[in-house]
Amino acid sequence: MAVTKIVSIEITDDLTKLCYTSYNQKRTTVYKTMKFYNPEDSVEDSVIIDPAKYGMELQRQLKKGDIKCKNVVFIISSNRVLSREVKIPDMKEKLIEDYIEGEKEEYFPMDISNTKITYNILDRDKESKEIRLIVYAVPIELIQSYHTLADGVNLNVVAIDSTGNATFQYLKREVPGKIDFYFQINENNSMFTILEDGKFAIQRNMNFGAESIAGKLMEEVPYGEMDFDQAMLRLENEELLYKSFDEMYNYSPATGTDAERHERKKRITEEVRPLIAGFTRVLEYYNSKNKEAVINNVYIGGCGSRINNIDKLFMSEFNGINIIVINDLPGLKYFKSDLPMAKNSTEFIACIGAANFTLDFSGVEDKSSSSTPVAFIVIVFIMTILAVAAIIGVPLLNYKLSLDEQEDLRAEKAQYQYMQEVKDTLDTKQANLTELQAFALTTVTANEYWNNILEQFEVNLPSNTIVSSVTSTDLGVTMVISIPTKYEVSKLIMQLKKIPVFANISVAGVNEVKDDETGIVKEEFTVSCEYPVPEPTEEPAAESSEESSEEASE
């Protein structure tokens, strides 16, 4: 039976969002939307580390929402999902998978032996005869955790998608050509998606969201204790952000109480700077690649877009760009009972985008198990032939005929003697090739991927970071950095730890430095970002020589 309805589930570290929707229909119908906080210590970087605990809560929430559908699509929202836009020669679609498999180590210069590789075709260029696509690499451990969860709660996994792809698919399908730049501000991350006439142009993820802004409000003592939801409600309904940094700098408090209120509002407004810096980097990167492109309208959604004055604060920083807040996603049909949630539907854009099959990480190949049935069939076939031969008997040949046949075989063997020489030549060339390949590996250094590392720095380093020196070796990257506060030091280190190229991040020490001329105090420190230590390679030649000597001694 064809799947016509699904429950699409996006699981982040703290929060789960789900939609009960139609599946692969001309117009997406949303029957029910829900969100709930994950049980403690059940999810880590979107991996279900405690399927039993999380599964019990998921079942409770589905029952609470009266959702009985067993078909699910999981959406992965994790820093461990790697993606790379690439161009390959034009070829038949059935050949693309094998081509990507052969080039995957070029796309992802790190250990991806335990990952699932898949791709999504963006477009074909008939003039250059190239295919533009996005290649994804997802840890198999992550995929299997979702299958374990589904098995435990008796759910059928229809597909496993990614947040970035699902968001793009909604924009391409439901609003083609109408939205060129969409900026999603979620709880703990933000995503920038740029399209050109409905086609994918660029997408970037940033590990910064509304949670950081709400967290700054929760630190302010006069507001009293509150949780994230209460803080967000205040940010939405009260004017706790300045409309521009100019307004903030030029404000003159009239009283002492007013001055305290100004300082609190100033601290919360300053917390938006990393988000503006990330937005700036994405825009500058896109403009550098597309000199003639002009972006006039930027649409923002997600829970962070509802923060009072955040759109005005962004607009004040970018001349000629209109920031348009959208809460209700267009092109959808909502069920009557879910109309209140429709007003905040941008929070569920990934769940809604996954309602159309486009990308699937769910299949994890097991090559050893898949080859067993074929081998078994071959063995059974051979044994059957032998049994039949034994039953019907084999006529005995005359001794003279046997001698004649033997002579014929010897003559035939002599004709093919040259093949031994060909084999010896091939073995020699193979040995030379192996030696050259081993030598080529010694010439590869981690610094060859400096462009990828630099791009990660552009996205993750806050805008107020001053890097006074950078040293790069085969072991890693060392930077001397200045930043205003210790809080931002710790935040920067957490951002650097999420860059997959580095195995370890360490800080020698943090020193407080004061500029004698300006009086500005900054925290200065040296951070070392180490590459993974390569595993020792085997030396077959040495082993074989040792074996030979042992055999000789025996």
N, C-alpha and C positions, 0 to 999 in steps of 0.2 A: 504494500500500500504506500502510495506517495505521501511524503511528509508535507502537510499544508499549514501546520501551526507548530511553533517552537517556543521554548523558554530560553532566551539569550541571557547569559550570566557573565558579568564583568567583575572579576575579583581583584581588588587591590589589597595592600597590606592591612588596612583598617576597615575598609568598607566594601560591601557587595551591592551592586546595582543589577536589577534584572527586569526584563520585559517579557510579557507573554504576548506574542505577536503572530501575525500571518507570516508565511515563509514562501519565498519565491513567487509572490503574487505581483500583478501589475501595479497595484497600489498597496502600500504597507498599512495594515490595520493594527493599531495598538490596543490590546484588550485590557492589559493591566501592567502597571509599573510599580516597583517596590525598591526600597533600599534599606539595608540594615547593617549594623556594626558586626564585624567578625568576632567569634569567641576568642578570648585571649590565648596567645601562643598557638594559633591554629594555621596561620598563613604567614609566610616570610618571602618577600619579593615575589608575590603571586604564586609561590609554590605551596601546595596544600601539605603542610608538614604534619598535621594531625587530621586525617580524613574522617575519623570516627567523630571527633568533637565538632568539626565544621559541618559534617553531614547531618548530625542531629539538629543543628540550628537551621540549616537549609531546609530540611523537611518541615520543621516547625513553621518557618516563614511561608513556605509554599502552601501548607495547610491553612495558615492564617489568611492568606490571600485567596484561598479557594481555587488554587491552580492545580489541576489534576494532570496536565500534559506531561508526558514522560520523555519527549524529545527535546534535547538541549543542545545549544551551541555555546561553547565557552569562549570568552574573549580574553586573551592574555594581555595584561597591562604590567609589563616587567622590564627592568633595565637589562635583563639577560637576553631579551629578544634583540638580535642584531639584524640590521637591514642595510642593504647597499644598492644604490641605483647603478646599473651597468648597461652597456650597449654590447650586443653580440651580432655576428653576421646573420643576415636573414636566412632562415631555414624552416623546414616543416616543424610544426609544433611537437610532433612525436619525438623529434631529435633534441629538443631543447633541454630536457631533463638530463640526458647523458652529457651534453656539452657543459652544463653548469656543474655537474658532478666532477668533471675533469678540471674545472677552473676554480672550484670553491676555495682552495687555499690561497689563490690570488685575491679573491674578494674579501676573505676574512683571514688576515695574517696572524692567526693565533690557533690554539688547539681547539679544533671543532670536531674531534673524532666522535664525541658523544652528543651530536646535535642532529636535528632533522632539518634538511635543506629543502626549501620549496621556493616558488617564485610567482610573480604576478606580472603579466604582460601589460605594459602601459600603452605603447603604440608601435606601429611599424612605419619606418621612413622608406618610402619606395625609391626616392632619389639616391640616398646614401646606401640603400639596401642593408639597413640595420634594424634590429629590434631593440627597443628600450624597455627594460623591465626592472623590477625590484626583486632582489634575492634576499630571502629571509633565512636565518639560522636560529633555531630554537632548541635549548637543551632537552634531550629526551627525558631526563629526570622530571622536568616541569610538565611535559605532556603526560607522562605516566601517572603523575600525581592527580591529574584531572580524571583519567580513566579509573584510577583506584577509587576516587570519590564517587564517580557515577555508578560504578559497580556496587558500592556499599549502600547506596540509596535507591538502587533499582531504576536508574535513568539511562536512556539511550543517547549516546554521544553522536549527534549528526555531523558536527564539524567543530574544529577549534580554530579560531581566527585571532587576529591581533588588533589592539585598539587603534593603531595608526591606520591600518588598511580598512577596518570597518568604518572609521570616520570619513575617510576619503570616498568610500563606496557610497555612503549616504549623499555626500555633496555632489558627486558625479551623477547619481541616479535621480535624486529628487529636485535639485536646484541647478541643473546644468547651465553654465554660462552666466548665472546670476550672482554667484559669490566667488570672488577671485582670491580673497585672503580671509581665512577663518581662523580665529584665535580662541582656543578652548582653555579656560582657566578652571581646572579641577581642584579637588581638595589638596592633593600633595604633588601635583605635577601640572604642567601646562603644555599644550601642543599647538604648533604653528603649521598650518596647511595652506599652501599657495597653489592655485590652479590657473591654467591659461586656456580660456574657452572650454572649460570643463575637463581639460586634460591635466594630469598630475605634473606639477612643476617642482615643488620642494616640500618636504615635511621634516620638522625638527621637534624633538621632545626636550623639555626642560624640567629638572627635578626641583620645581618651586611652584607653589600654588597658594590657594586661599588659606590653607592651614597655617602658613608662616605669618600672614597678616593678622589672622584671628589670634594666633599665639602671642603676637606683640600686644594686642588689646588685652588678652588674659593676664599679661604680666603687670598691667597698670593697676596699682592697689586701689585707687578710689572707686573703680568700677565693681569691686567685690569679686568673689569667686564665681566662675562660670565655666561651662564646658564649651566645646567647639560650636555646637548648634546654637547655644545662647549668644556666643560671641558673634557668629555670623548674622544672627537676627538683629543685633545692635548695629553691626556694620551696614546692614541693608536699610534700616529705618532711621538711623541717626547720621548726622553729618560729621563723621569722625576722620575724614580725609580732606585735605585742602584740594581745591580745584586745579591748582598749579603750584609748582615750586616757587614761582615768582611771588604769588600771593602769600605763601608761607614765609619767605624771606622778608617780605616788606610789611608783614603784619606787626603792629605796635600794640602790645597789651596795655589796657587802660588801668587795670588794678592787679594786685598780687594774685588774686584768684584767677583772673583772666590770663595772667602769665603762666600759671601752672597748667591751665587748660590748654593753652597754646603749645607748651612743651610736650604734653601728652599727644596732642593731635599731630605735632611735628614728628614725633617718634614713629607713630603709626604710618604717617605719610611716607617717611623715609624707607619704611619696610617694603614699599612698592618698587623701589629703585632696581633691584635685581631683575624684576619682571620686565621693566622698561628696557634695561640693558640687553636682556635676551631678545626682546622684540627688535631692538635696534640692530643687533648682530644678524638676525635672520633677514631683515629687510636689506641691510647693506650687502650681505652675501648674495641675495637674489638679484639686486641691482647691478652688482659687479659681473654677474653671469648674463644679465639681460639688460643691456645698456638702453634699449629703446622702450622697455616696458614701463608703464606708469600705473601705480596703484593709488587709487583715490579713496576707496572705501574699504575699511577693515571691519568685519563682523566679529563680535566677541560673544561667547556663550559660556555655559558652565556655571557652577555655583558662584565663582569669583566675579563673574560679570555683573552680579546683582549688588555688589558693594557700592554704596552711595558715593558718587563723584569719581569712581575709578575710570570711567570712560572720558570724563572731562580732563582728568590728570594726564591720561595718555595723549589726548588730542592736543593738549597745550605743549607737548614736547615735539610734535611732528606737524610742521606746516603743510597745508594742502591735503591732509589725510583726515577723512571723517571716520570716527569710531562709532559704529552702530551696534547697540546691544540687542540681541535677539534671545528671547526666552522660549518662544513657541516655535518649534521647527515646522517649516512649511511642507506641504505635499503629503501629509499623513492624515489618516482617518482614525479618530479616537473613539473608543467605546464610551458610552454615556457614563458609566460608573467611574471612569478614570479621567474625566474632564479636568478636575482640579490639578492633577499632576501634569496635564498637557501644558500648563502655563510655565512649567519648569522643564520642558522636555529636552532642552539642550544638555542637561546633565546626563541624559541617557542616549546621546547621539551614537556612541559606539554600539550599544545594545540594539538600537534600531537599525544601524547600518549593517549589522551582521544578519539581518533578516533576509538577505539575498546571498545565495551561495557564490562565493568568488575565490576564497582561499581556504585551505584546510591543512592544519598541522596534525590532525588527529591520528593519521596512519603512521605507525612506527614499524619499519621493516625489521623482520627477523630472518636474515638470509639463511641461517643454518637450518631453521625449521622448514622454510619454504623449499629447500633443495632436497630434503629427506624423502618426500613422497616420490619424486622423480627417480632418485637412485633406487628406491625400493621397487618401483615398477620395472626398471631395467633388469634388476636381479631376478625378479619373478619371471620375467620374459625369458631370460637365458636359461634359468632352471627348467622352465617348461619345455624349451626346445630340447635340452639334454634328456629330459625324461621321455619325451616322445621318441627320440633316437634310440634310447635304451629299450623301449617297448617294441618298436618295429624291427630293431636289429640293424646292424651295418654289415653289408656283404664283405667277406674276406677277399683281399686282393692277392693275386698271384705273386709269388716271391720275385719272379722275373720282372713283372710290371713295377714292383716296388723299387727294384734296383734302377730301372730305367727312369722312374720319376725322380729318384734321388740324384741321378746324374743331371737331369734337366734343371733341378733346383740349384745345383752347384753352378751350372752355367749361367743361370739367371742371376745368382748372387754376384758372380764376377762382373756382370754387366752394370750392377749398381754399386760397385766398389767406390766410384767417385763420390758418392753421397757422404761417405765417411769423411772425406777431405773437406766437403762443404760444411759438415757439422763441426769439425775441428776449427775451421775458420770462424764460424758463427760463435763458438764458445769463446774464442780469443777476443772477438769484437765485443761480445757481451761483457767479458771481464773488464775490457778497457772502458766501456760505457759506465759500468758500475763504479769504477775508480773515478771517472770524470764527474759523475753525479755526486759522489761523496765529497770531491773537491769543491763542487759548486755550492754545496750546503755550507762549507766553511766560509764562503764569501758573503753569506747573508747575515746582515746585522739588523737588530731591532730598529736602528735609526732610519732604515729604508722606508719605514712607515711614518716618518715624521709629519707628513701632510695630514694623515689621519689623526695623529696625536694633537696637532695644532688646531684642527677643527673641533676636537673635543674640548680643548682649552677655551676656545672662543665661546662655546655654548655654556660651559660650567663655571668659568671664572667670573665673579661679580664685577660690575663695571667700575667700582671704586678700587679695584686691585691694581697696585703698581708693581710690576715685575722689573726689578733693576738689573738682574742678570739671569741668564739661562745657560746651563752647561749640559751637554748631551753626550753620553758615552754608550758603549755596548751594554752597560749594566743598567742604565736608566737616565732619567732627567733630573737635574738639580736646579732649583730656582730660589733666588732671593726675592722675597715678597714683602711689600708694605701694605697694611690694611688698617682701617680706623680703630676697630675694637676687637677684643679677644673673642667676643661672641661670633664675629664674622670670620675669625681665624678658624674656630672649630667648625663653623658651617662650611667653609672652603675645603677643609680637610675631608669632611663627609662627602662633598661633591666629587673631589678627586678620587676617593675610594670607589666610586661607582663607575669610573672609566675602566672598561674591561681590559685594556692593553696593559695596565699596571697590576703587578702581583702584590706590591706592598707600598704603603705611603708612610713616611716617618718625618718627624720634625725635630731638629736638633735642639731648639730652644726659642722662646719668644721674648724679644726685648722691646721695652717701651722706649721710643725715640721721640724727642721733642725738637721741632724746628725752631732755632733761636730767633729767626726773623719773623715768622708768622705765629709762633706759639702753638702750632698744631701738633697734637700728640698722635703718633701712630705706632702700631705694633709691627715690628720687623722680625722676620724669622726666615730660616732656610728650610725648605721642604724637599725631601728626596723621594722621587717616584721611581720605583725599581721595576724592571722588566722581569717576567717569569724566568727562572733559571732553567735552561734547556736540559732535557733529559739526556743522560749519556748514551751515545750511539753504540750499537754492537759492532764488533769487528770480526766478521765471518772468516776472513783470511787467517787471522791469528788463531781462531778456534780450530779451523781445519788443520792447521799445521801442528797444533798440539795433539789433536786426535791421531794424526799420522805418526807422530813420534811415539804415542802410547801404543799404537798398533805394532810399530816396529819393535818396541821393547818386549811386547808379548811374544 
